[in-house]
Amino acid sequence: QRQLVESGGGLVQPGGSLRLSCVASGVTLRYWDVGWFRQAPGKEREAILCQSSSGGNFGSADSVKARFTISRDNAKNTVYLQMNNLTPEDTAVYYCAAEGGATQCREIDFGAWGQGTQVTVSS
């Protein structure tokens, strides 16, 4: 059974950093495209950054370029999102997603989703 579980969220001060984890079961992430998305209260879910199975990034949101980095640990079947220089505008529920062949970094392009982890940036 395919399942993605996010963790690592929490409360952090502006300028701080967090690393989110997404552990997969029922799917071998090294062969799948992966993506990170987020949704703030009252707003639609938006794409943050996606990465192809070959390791190339695509679809990075302008607001997080140079601050967020996606990586994988194939031995742990886990994908990470390293978030640096966080601001209150980064407060949202963060989701990881996977797809066998995502052509674009959009919500509709991904079929497997986690339940999300809350990130709150506040002083």
DAVENPE-V450469 format. One record per helix or strand. SS is the DSSP state (H for helix, E for strand). FROM is the first residue (numbers start at 1). LEN is the number of residues. If there is no record, write none. Layout:
BEGIN
ss & from & len
SS & FROM & LEN
SS & FROM & LEN
END
This chain:
BEGIN
ss & from & len
E & 3 & 5
E & 10 & 3
E & 18 & 8
H & 29 & 3
E & 33 & 7
E & 46 & 6
E & 57 & 2
H & 62 & 3
E & 68 & 6
H & 74 & 3
E & 78 & 6
H & 88 & 3
E & 92 & 8
H & 107 & 3
E & 112 & 2
E & 117 & 5
END
